[in-house]
Amino acid sequence: MNHIAANLAGVHRRLQAACARAGRPSGGVRLVAVTKGFGAAAVAAAVAAGQREFGESYVQEAVPKMQALGAGPPLAWHFIGPVQSNKTRDIAAHFQWVHGVDRLKIGERLSVQRQEPEPLDVCVQVNISGEISKSGCTPADAPDLCAKLARLPGIRLRGLMAIPAAGSGPESARPAFRRMRALFEAIGQGGAVDPRLFDTLSMGMSADIEVAIEEGATLVRVGTAIFGSRE
């Protein structure tokens, strides 16, 4: 597991270099290590190297890891990807963040089912590239959905999330990232959400984190560049 610490350090160097090019402070971009498909030992190795935020896409896979790591330092767990209605109760109980809210029904279920004292931080997933096979609300629907979610108790609207269509290289995602930033800023300044809380633009993964940061990402989700290829 020694490679995980080395890889994590390499990702941090990439983040710092991208922030420097964009004229942004390196502390302004958070790194979520995506541990989907990797066991508790891999998570523990990342924790030992200083990582504290982790992303999972399957509740049944994530909860055992949370339990295995429970005796260590406090960690923040992010549910990334589409949220199924029959999984909202478990997500509300075990996670601190949800990056895949794409319709009001999901937000309402999470709101009712969140029993922890601290609200559940949520991001609205936007299908910024208009892919039929991908989850997310349309950019046109995002402002209204954000306004409605911001009024729900038990959850705290923090921003937007997107996964642009796969392209020929990192630069192919730049137009989508740029549209996401414009949408994020428009919603944040539109008066329907609390601009003090609406502070998270979740975009960018292993192959394109530099471009995402240059276009305004405040949170990147990285798995392969830290843990290697999944089986």
C-alpha angles and dihedrals in degrees: 000000000000090000091066094064091047092047092048091053089050092052090051090053089052091050093049093048092049091049091050092052090049093047092242129133110256090228089065094076121068122207120219112192108216108220098175106138095017126099133241092267090063091049090049091052090053091047089052088054091054104265114141107170122070136180128215133175102194122058094204090055096042103049096063089052091050090052092047091052095040096105093056132075119313111279133194115225120204122198105214128188133026118348117220118210092235091056100051096093093056092042091051090050101046111027134069096201136033119196100181111065105138104157138036095245091064092048092050092051092049090047093054095041098047104104099165119108090238116069119245111254111227138187124200112237113225123198090220095172096046095237114173092213096051130085123235140093121270118264088245092056096044099085094053093044091050091049091053095044091049089064096053121102121231094034132073119211107224106168147284136315131197143172108202121214115279113261143174094284145335094292091060089070095053097091091051092047089049091052089049092054092050091050091046092052093045093053092044091053097038097089099238096095133047104260090203090063100032094083108121128095105178110196138122132066137198097300100041110027092120093056091044092053092047088054095049110275113161094186129034127193113217128178116142096044089056105034104021130238119335120240 
